[in-house]
Amino acid sequence: MIEIYSAANILEAELIKSLLKENEIDCLLLNKNMTTLYGTPIPFGGIKIMVNEENKEEAESLISLIS
């Protein structure tokens, strides 16, 4: 899996995850649990959104529609 986006907070990350799932793109959120330790935004790079490499272009295109 590769990183395609870094969300500033859990709400943005979950919104993107939902968008990707609606379009049948599996994703993984890294650093999601850090929000419980630090609150939002995460002080070291945000919540990383990871997808399979073959879905990279489609996922980036979808994210660009909302960001």
C-alpha positions in Angstrom: 0.0 0.0 0.0 1.1 3.6 -0.7 0.3 6.9 0.9 -1.9 9.1 -1.2 -3.0 11.8 1.3 -2.4 13.0 4.8 -5.5 14.2 6.6 -5.3 16.9 9.3 -7.9 15.3 11.6 -10.0 12.3 12.1 -13.1 13.8 10.5 -11.3 14.5 7.3 -9.8 11.1 7.3 -13.1 9.3 7.8 -14.8 11.4 5.1 -12.1 10.4 2.6 -12.3 6.7 3.8 -16.0 6.8 3.2 -15.6 8.3 -0.3 -13.1 5.7 -1.3 -15.2 2.8 0.1 -18.3 4.1 -1.8 -16.1 3.8 -5.0 -14.9 0.3 -4.0 -11.4 1.3 -3.2 -9.9 -0.3 -0.1 -7.9 1.9 2.2 -6.1 2.0 5.5 -5.8 4.9 7.9 -2.4 5.1 9.7 -1.9 7.1 12.9 -5.7 7.1 13.4 -5.3 6.1 17.1 -2.9 9.0 17.8 -5.9 11.3 17.9 -6.8 9.8 21.2 -3.4 10.7 22.6 -2.9 14.1 21.0 -6.3 15.4 20.0 -6.6 17.0 16.6 -4.7 18.0 14.6 -2.0 15.4 15.0 1.3 17.2 15.6 3.4 15.0 13.3 2.1 14.6 9.8 -1.6 13.8 10.2 -3.5 10.6 9.5 -2.0 8.9 6.5 -4.5 7.4 3.9 -3.1 4.4 2.2 -4.4 2.5 -0.9 -3.2 -0.2 -3.1 -0.9 1.0 -5.8 -3.3 0.0 -8.6 -6.0 2.4 -7.1 -3.6 5.4 -6.6 -4.8 7.5 -9.6 -8.5 6.9 -9.1 -8.2 7.6 -5.3 -6.3 10.8 -5.9 -8.8 11.9 -8.4 -11.7 11.3 -6.0 -9.9 13.1 -3.1 -9.2 16.1 -5.4 -13.0 16.6 -5.8 -13.5 17.3 -2.1 -10.2 18.9 -1.0 
